[in-house]
């Protein structure tokens, strides 16, 4: 299903147009090690991973600015943070962590595309400064099977000052999105993507735009078994009504899906529950729709925290206090069971050489034993 096109850049004039758990759950007739690579190569079945890779900026601060002047000031600060958080280095760290788990299916969120121009009041930016998706793909033997593009906003930033002390402006265009990545040996078909109908309208001065979220999916065949794999990123808990409307639309899209389905992403609905204000109804809605949260197991109590590091990614110890990122499943083949789950990107050794965490979120991996799948396919 193709939803309506991206919001056009409408900010014109002054504006154009966010614990280390590695847990084998138990595998019939096999003894699996806690090491994720060993699990992936030993278990007949599939491994799925989800990760919010972090746009490098607090975009909500820009769109909540009270005036165009304030928006420019905040955008300038946030653009500096994007550059300081070194997207290419982080992409390498993300790719290394992903490759080490050998997932067949990957859902990535906050895959920012940043473009720039030196004529911010005259043209849309087209020069690519950072393409998060391409940077990750360049380090992986994987391909993007489906991509959704959502929010698309351009703002001026102060690039410097001239001899008389007046600011020199540049334009930074932020385009958000999510993607399904698949391993090279996994055939796919029927890529779909969409943008949710519910969105956050944004007004700065007399200019109006919006912040959108979306979803992508593919049909994938692994060891002869077909699956539908879906990735999404829902609106934040601070706009709960929008998040719930998006959840209802997503579950409606999947209501008639009878095939084995893996639904992953950043749902912005805290299942850990330390702060009740973060526990939106979304998590429960997904469970009531028949999906299983494969982090949970009767004999395992690891919290599985995934959010959030400091905005500059330089905190010396991880600072997670929420569980927002999930691998859900429904209608798995008979006898299929989760055999391993892991939070990735939350250990000091996962950081870049400059001490940056790979993202402000951790990733989540789930490996599933599927009878009859054959161990050789997982080791390819």
Secondary structure, DSSP 8 states (H G I E B T S, - for coil): -B----------TTS------EEE---TT----S-HHHHHHHSSEEEEEEEE---SS-HHHHHT-SSHHHHHHHHHHHHHHHHHT-HHHHHHHHHHHHHHHT-SEEEEE---EEEEES-TTTS---EEEEEHHHHHHTTSSEEEEEEEEEEEEEEEEEEEE-TTS-EEEEEEEEEEEEEEEEETT-EEEEEEEEE-S--EEEEETTEEEEE--EEEEEEEEETTEEEEEEEEE---GGGHHHHHHHHHHHHHHHTT--SEEEEEEE----SS-SSGGG--THHHHHHHTT-EETT-BTTB------B---TTS--SS----B--EEEEEES--TT-EEEEEEEES-SGGGS-TTS--S-SB-EEEEEEE-TTS-HHHHT-
